[in-house]
């Protein structure tokens, strides 16, 4: 809004008259006023996109942020096609939720099999690289007491710090790093406001008109809508309140655990139940400060047309192909990686051309402490047999130029 006022300041100055302005003062001087930053940009853990100005949040994996164009846009839906054993897709979901905890965002976790508490207990621990040295709780309580004369020995800007320093000092930055070999401290986790949806504990609608499959998704959609409206993420709260982001983590939608038959039949009875839910969910995301990550077992969905509609109803879609249990697991060519990553779809937001990754050959690997996505580099085959064949093929392909073992004549 400030930028618009500045741009139109010069054109509107001519017809307007200001009797209180001193002589010789031009209204064009307003273009030199200090520009105030947007309130949305000041939300912790967010930044505007360089390409389209959209507000972005991190997925928790910095390499994945780079692949999808810098981050995940607020108000969009990220679809993750699960790997065969749901190990790496579940890890991405935990990264996504852990990033929300560190940035102070609210969380909404939904699951039909594992209780959301179990997922939250497995969140990776953030790497505390910028945390100031902390004394014991008693020493800090004594130093924060204004009536204690010993508190004067501490610099004034440290007296208002919390008694227990469990947060990252750089929590306002975009993207963090995590150690998957450790779980997040309970003190850090308790600081976040978390909403949970566990399907076996939720009461479905009492009307028998809806099928069980539709009831599960309808109950989940009703719960999401209620939290968004109650917590003020739909814009109903006054602008004076500090704005925040809510992250939705929906685990394994479309599976039989949700009462869906997409994974059981080629022609499912309720083939439109999940697509209808995703369509309604995108409508809620577009009008609120929320962002969602949904995992779907695509390898179990037999009808590829339905899977295509699910992908098109998402904004960003990626697929994880794990080497576990396949021939590639023991193939020496893929010894440095644990699977392949396929970018199915990237969003077109406020622009005609979307941001595409530099390389389509992407692979992921899980190190001892970190999950990373890299460009797939296969080692060269330098065996004697391949070298001889390559030389023969090169000579045959350049037969009109090369003769025998002589060099090419340019």
RAGI-V604746 format. One record per backbone hydrogen bond with DSSP energy under -0.5 kcal/mol. NH is the residue of the N-H (numbers start at 1). CO is the residue of the C=O. E is the energy in kcal/mol with one decimal. If there is no record, write none. Layout:
NH|CO|E, NH|CO|E
//
This chain:
5|1|-1.9, 6|2|-2.2, 7|3|-2.2, 8|4|-2.0, 9|6|-0.8, 10|6|-0.5, 12|8|-1.5, 13|9|-0.6, 13|10|-0.5, 16|12|-0.7, 21|18|-0.8, 25|22|-1.5, 26|24|-0.5, 29|26|-1.2, 30|27|-1.7, 31|28|-1.6, 32|29|-1.6, 33|30|-1.6, 42|38|-0.8, 43|40|-1.5, 45|172|-0.7, 46|43|-1.2, 47|56|-1.5, 49|54|-2.6, 53|49|-1.2, 56|47|-3.0, 57|72|-2.4, 58|45|-0.6, 62|60|-0.6, 65|61|-2.0, 66|62|-1.7, 67|63|-1.4, 68|64|-2.0, 69|66|-0.9, 70|65|-3.2, 71|65|-0.6, 72|57|-3.2, 73|71|-0.6, 74|55|-2.9, 75|290|-2.5, 76|73|-1.3, 78|292|-2.6, 79|77|-0.6, 79|316|-3.6, 80|294|-2.8, 81|79|-0.5, 81|318|-2.8, 82|80|-0.7, 82|296|-2.5, 86|83|-1.1, 91|87|-1.1, 92|88|-2.1, 93|89|-1.8, 94|90|-1.8, 95|91|-2.3, 96|92|-2.4, 97|93|-2.1, 98|94|-2.5, 99|95|-2.3, 100|96|-1.2, 101|97|-1.8, 102|98|-2.3, 103|99|-1.9, 104|100|-0.6, 104|101|-0.8, 105|100|-2.5, 106|245|-2.0, 107|193|-2.2, 108|247|-2.3, 109|195|-2.6, 110|249|-2.6, 111|197|-2.3, 118|115|-1.3, 119|115|-1.4, 120|116|-2.4, 121|117|-1.9, 122|118|-0.6, 122|119|-0.9, 123|120|-1.2, 125|179|-1.5, 125|182|-1.6, 127|177|-2.5, 128|126|-0.8, 129|127|-1.8, 140|136|-2.0, 141|137|-2.4, 142|138|-2.0, 143|139|-2.1, 144|140|-1.9, 145|142|-0.7, 146|144|-0.7, 148|145|-1.1, 149|147|-0.5, 151|148|-1.5, 152|149|-1.4, 153|150|-1.5, 154|151|-1.2, 158|155|-1.6, 159|156|-1.0, 161|158|-1.1, 165|163|-0.5, 166|164|-1.1, 171|168|-1.2, 173|170|-1.5, 175|173|-0.7, 179|125|-3.2, 180|178|-0.7, 180|369|-2.4, 182|179|-1.4, 184|123|-2.5, 189|185|-1.9, 190|186|-2.0, 191|187|-0.6, 191|188|-0.7, 192|189|-1.2, 194|192|-0.7, 195|107|-2.9, 197|109|-2.3, 199|111|-2.1, 199|197|-0.6, 201|198|-1.6, 202|198|-0.7, 202|199|-1.2, 210|207|-0.5, 215|211|-2.3, 216|212|-1.8, 217|213|-1.4, 218|214|-2.7, 219|215|-2.6, 220|216|-1.9, 221|217|-2.7, 222|218|-2.3, 223|219|-2.0, 224|220|-2.4, 225|221|-2.5, 226|222|-2.2, 227|223|-2.1, 228|224|-2.5, 229|225|-2.2, 230|226|-2.6, 231|227|-2.6, 232|228|-0.6, 233|228|-1.9, 234|228|-0.8, 235|232|-0.9, 241|238|-1.5, 246|289|-1.9, 247|106|-2.9, 248|291|-3.0, 249|108|-3.3, 249|247|-0.5, 250|248|-0.6, 250|293|-2.5, 251|110|-2.3, 251|249|-0.6, 253|295|-2.1, 255|252|-1.0, 258|255|-1.3, 259|256|-1.9, 260|255|-1.4, 263|254|-0.5, 264|261|-0.8, 265|261|-1.6, 268|266|-0.5, 271|268|-0.7, 273|270|-1.2, 276|272|-2.0, 277|273|-1.7, 278|274|-2.5, 279|275|-2.1, 280|276|-2.1, 281|277|-2.6, 282|278|-2.3, 283|279|-1.3, 284|280|-1.6, 285|281|-2.4, 286|282|-2.3, 287|283|-0.8, 288|285|-1.4, 289|233|-2.3, 290|285|-0.5, 290|288|-1.4, 291|246|-1.9, 292|76|-1.9, 293|248|-2.7, 294|78|-2.9, 295|250|-2.0, 296|80|-2.3, 297|253|-0.6, 298|296|-2.0, 300|297|-1.5, 301|297|-0.6, 301|298|-0.7, 302|262|-1.0, 302|300|-0.7, 304|302|-0.9, 307|303|-1.5, 308|304|-2.0, 309|305|-1.8, 310|306|-2.1, 311|307|-2.1, 312|308|-2.1, 313|309|-1.5, 314|311|-1.3, 315|77|-1.4, 316|77|-2.2, 317|345|-2.5, 318|79|-2.5, 319|342|-2.7, 320|81|-2.0, 321|319|-0.5, 321|340|-2.9, 322|320|-0.6, 323|338|-2.4, 326|323|-2.0, 329|323|-0.5, 329|326|-1.2, 330|327|-0.8, 334|331|-1.4, 335|332|-1.1, 337|334|-1.4, 338|364|-2.6, 339|364|-1.1, 340|321|-2.7, 341|362|-2.1, 342|319|-2.6, 344|317|-1.7, 344|342|-0.9, 345|317|-2.0, 349|347|-0.7, 350|348|-0.5, 356|354|-0.7, 362|341|-0.7, 362|360|-1.2, 363|374|-2.9, 364|339|-2.2, 365|372|-2.1, 367|365|-0.7, 367|370|-2.8, 372|365|-2.3, 372|370|-0.5, 374|363|-3.2, 376|361|-2.8, 378|376|-0.5, 382|380|-0.8, 387|383|-1.9, 388|384|-2.3, 389|385|-2.3, 390|386|-2.3, 391|387|-1.9, 392|388|-2.3, 393|389|-2.7, 394|390|-2.2, 395|391|-2.2, 396|392|-2.4, 397|393|-2.5, 398|394|-1.3, 399|396|-1.2, 401|398|-1.3, 402|398|-3.4, 406|403|-1.6, 410|408|-0.8
//
